[in-house]
Amino acid sequence: MSDINVRLKAEEWVIDGQEAGLIIPSEDQVKEFNNQAEVIIKYPKVLKNNGNQYYFFIMYADKNNIQSIAKTIKFID
């Protein structure tokens, strides 16, 4: 795993009242990931679909836009 991204930056956030984590790649991220960053947000309640349960919303976007996109996320009932 260390050859993928040696010095990533992780931040704790709150998005739409939910616990969230933002992972920003460092400059040593391998080119194949193309500056990909990730945000992980805990759903307000567990989502169930076809016998599966989902606890987190996970979104990938480029590191220059992920924060502005993540700030627009709203969960609805």
Beta strands, then each sheet from edge to edge (+ up, - down):
strand 1: 9-15
strand 2: 18-24
strand 3: 36-49
strand 4: 52-62
sheet 1: 1+ 2- 3+ 4-
end
